[in-house]
Amino acid sequence: MQEDKSSYRQIMKATSLFGGVQVFNILIAIVRSKFVAILLGPAGMGVVGLLQSTLGLVTSITNFGLRTSAVKDIAAAVGTDNLKRVAVVVAVMRKLVWFTGLLGAVITIVFSSWLSKLAFGNTNYTSAFIWLSITLLFYQLSSGQSVLLQGFRKLKPLAKSSVFGSFIGLLVTVPIYYFYGEKGIVPVLIISSITTLMLTWYFSRKVTIEKVNVDIAQTIKEGKQMMILGFMISLSGLLTVAFSYAVRVYINKVGGLEDVGLYGAGFAIITTYVGLVFSAMATDYYPRLSGVSYDNNKANQLINQQAEIGILILAPILTIFIIFINWVVIILYSTKFIPVNGMIHWAALGMYFKVVSWAMGFLLLAKGASKLFFWNELIVNIYMLGLNLLGYYFYGLDGLGISFFITYVLYFFQIYVVLKYKYKFHFDTGFYKIFGIQLILGLCCFIIIKFIPTLWAYVVGVPFILFSVWYSYRELDTRLNLKEIILNFRKRK
């Protein structure tokens, strides 16, 4: 029981730490975007966006998903307590990071003219891409340092690196754009990559690793699975981007640019402001799961714990979104974006299933099941695309929310069946109780906002929100002893 409580506390500690980091980064991004918009104007922002998105495309092709696959291998090696094994895996990862970073830089230089035509329709930005090629190397090297911190689960240094990077980026960006305008875009992007590399190097150098010599043959042997899994992750990511792009093209063709903008804004609320909980939890969860992936029972227990915490944290937020989404949209955007309310209502229901599916899906990565992971993701992307097209065709923006909900209900059962028959996975009774109660509360809020006039819906909906908050607090207190944590915190203050 004490071991379970420690595990739950570790999950909450990581979530709260990186949740705070995500909120800080979002706030810094908002401030930076405001300054960039004022100093560069729409055209300048367009240049920045096209340069970054094009370089991001090259990166996604050439980095072989090492940011994800290497974390698994390092965390698994750390879990064995074999220092020699850890040193070999880290040495191989570092060589692969250099290789993939240089590969990205060389490809950018060679195809700089073509990339300029692709992004801007002319060759005017060829020299800009040549200069920016170095950023692919720097970011890949800094990614390797972050992988090291994440694999060893050095959470505070990793968090500090991210926070300082965002803040320094803001301090660098504003003065250069103020004095040089659009001419400062390339220097800002290069300086940002150097800053990121220096920060990750500074924090990761404190991780003590035995020095070993790894030749090319051993690098190929040890790095083969890392590269294969990484390639499958990259390929899956590219397919997701391609399918998402196809949906936007279809919406533009059938409904017009305004609906494309509404679709993007609506899902930005769900993926950014609700989805930040996912990225906060993943930072520690993935390496922890990789460390116990060899033992199906331990992996089963950790997935259950993560799914429970995920539901308990997200459910109260989702009930608030369902009841008060009208005001959330107005505050974040304007009254012009109110047509996305119905879409977000359905998507919020889908998030109950997504958070659980997300917790289960990481096991395929932790196990290194690259082919199974790819086919699993390909299948869900195919029916998600079909449901999106059908949903929008018949029900407009609301149909996109309905398709999101149906997709993650289907995916929930799909990934559960895969894990059950492949790794004998099952949910505990405690999870079903938590999931069932919170989902019923969410459905009640959904019915209230759909069938009761708005003002009365707020009045009737608030008790359900409060009950969701109270239930989450009670269950978290049972697992974490929150009262003791709060009392200790007050005493320290």
Secondary structure, DSSP 8 states (H G I E B T S, - for coil): -HHHHHHHHHHHHHHHHHHHHHHHHHHHHHHHHHHHHHHHHHHHHHHHHHHHHHHHHHHHHHSTTHHHHHHHHHHHHHHTT-HHHHHHHHHHHHHHHHHHHHHHHHHHHHTHHHHHHHHHSSSTTHHHHHHHHHHHHHHHHHHHHHHHHHHTT-HHHHHHHHHHHHHHHHHHHHHHHHHHGGGGHHHHHHHHHHHHHHHHHHHHTTS--------HHHHHHHHHHHHHHHHHHHHHHHHHHHHHHHHHHHHHHHT-HHHHHHHHHHHHIIIIIITHHHHHHHHHHHHHHHHHTT-HHHHHHHHHHHHHHHHHHHHHHHHHHHHHHHHHHHHHS-GGGGGGHHHHHHHHHHHHHHHHHHHHHHHHHHHT-HHHHHHHHHHHHHHHHHHHHHHHHHHHHHHHHHHHHHHHHHHHHHHHHHHHHHH-----HHHHHHHHHHHHHHHHHHHHHHHS-HHHHHHHHHHHHHHHHHHHHHHHHHHH-HHHHHHHHHHH-
